[in-house]
């Protein structure tokens, strides 16, 4: 699986943990920055991850910041991105099953290493259920279309 990953300075340490974990599971990593713990603004990195996923350059993405909240918001500004902020395995599981989330947002200042890795594993193992959820995703895409026409 091709996985795009990006972080700001607050998520940098967690990103350093995630990359080798994913590589050990066979993921090809597209690291879109940042590449140090020096303070940076997150929107650029999150948009780059979302664009890589939407364009098909990556199958899924991960954005990491202090809380993950701003990172999720920034990634979701890219049309076609479905970024989910997950704090536990349950939210990761259902972000995939029901929302077909294609980007995982994580808070590096909120999650311990063991939990963060468990969330990532669930996010990449789960599949989309389809069915009634497809209708809802189509409605979200319709809203995106309407808003982009403004």
N, C-alpha and C positions, 0 to 999 in steps of 0.2 A: 504494500500500500504506500502511496506517495502522500506524505504528510507535510503540510506547510506549518511553520511555527514562528511566532513572533512574540516579543515581550518588550516592556519598558524596563527601566532600571529596577523597579520594585519586584518585577517578575523574573529578572535575569537568573537568579540563583536556582529557582525552581525549573526554569527552562534548561539549565545545565544538567539537572537531574533527569528531566524527561527525555532529552535527546538520546542518550545512550540506552535508556530503557526501551525506547521505541525501536532503535536500531537493532537491539538484541532480539526483538520480535519480528525483524525482517522489514521494517519500514524504511523507505527511502526518505530522508529528511531534506526539506527545503527550508533552511534557516534564513528568515528574512529580517533578522536583527531583533533587538539591538545586540551588540557584540561586546558589551562591557557593562559594569554597574554604574557608569557615569549617568547622571540625570538626563533624561530625554522625555519628550512628550510622546504619549502612546498612540494617538490616532493614526499616524502614518503607518506604523508597523501593523496595526490591526487591519487597516484597510488593505494593506499589501497582502496579508494572509487571506482575507476574504476574497480579494480579486483573484488570487492564485487558485482558490477553490472553485469559484464561479466560472473561471475561464477553462477549468479542467486541467490546469497545471499540477494540481494536487487533488487527491480524492477527498481529503478532509483537512481541517486545520485546527490549530490550538493557538489561543492568544492568552497571555499571562501578564497580569499586573499586580498591584498591591491587593486590591479587592476583586478584580475581574469585572466589576460593574461597568466602568467606563470603557474597558476593552470590548465588552459585549456590545455596548451601545455603538461604538465606532464601527465594529465589524458589521453590525446589522444595517448600517447606512448603505452598504454595498448591495445593490439589487441582486437578489438570488441567494444572499447569505442568510443562514438560519443559525445564528450563534446562540448558544445556551450557556448561561452561567450556572455551574454545578458546584455544589458544596458537599455532596455525598454521592454514594453509588446509586441511590434511588433516583435522584434528579438526573444523573447521567443516563441511567437506563431508560427513563421515560422520555428524555429529550430525543433519544434515538427512536424508540418504539413508536411514539405518538407524533413527534414533530419532525422527524427525519433531519434532526440538527446536523449540519455539516461542519460546524465549528464549535469547539469546546472552549469556554472562557473559564479561567481559574484565577483565584486570588492567592498569590504567593505569600502574602502576609497572614493569610487565614488558615492555610492548610498545612498539616504536617506531611512529611515525606511519604509515609505509608498510605495515608488516606489519598493523597494526590495521585500516587501511582495506581491505587485501586480504582479511582474515578476514571483515569485515563484508560485503564484496561477495560472497564465496563463500556465506556463510550465507543471504543473500537471493536468490541465483541458483539454488541447489540445490533440488531437489524430493524428496519422500519417495518411496522405491521401492515401498512397500507390500509385497505378497506375504508372505513368511515373517515380515517385521518387524511386520506388523499383529497377528499372534498374540502377539508379545512385548509390544507396547503394550497389548493387551487384558489381558495378565497383570499388567502394571504398574498399570493402572486397577483391576483386581480387588484388588490389594494395598492401593491407596489406599482403596478402599471398605471393606475389612476393617478397616483401621486407623482410619478415621474413625468406625466403629461402636463403638469401644472407649470 
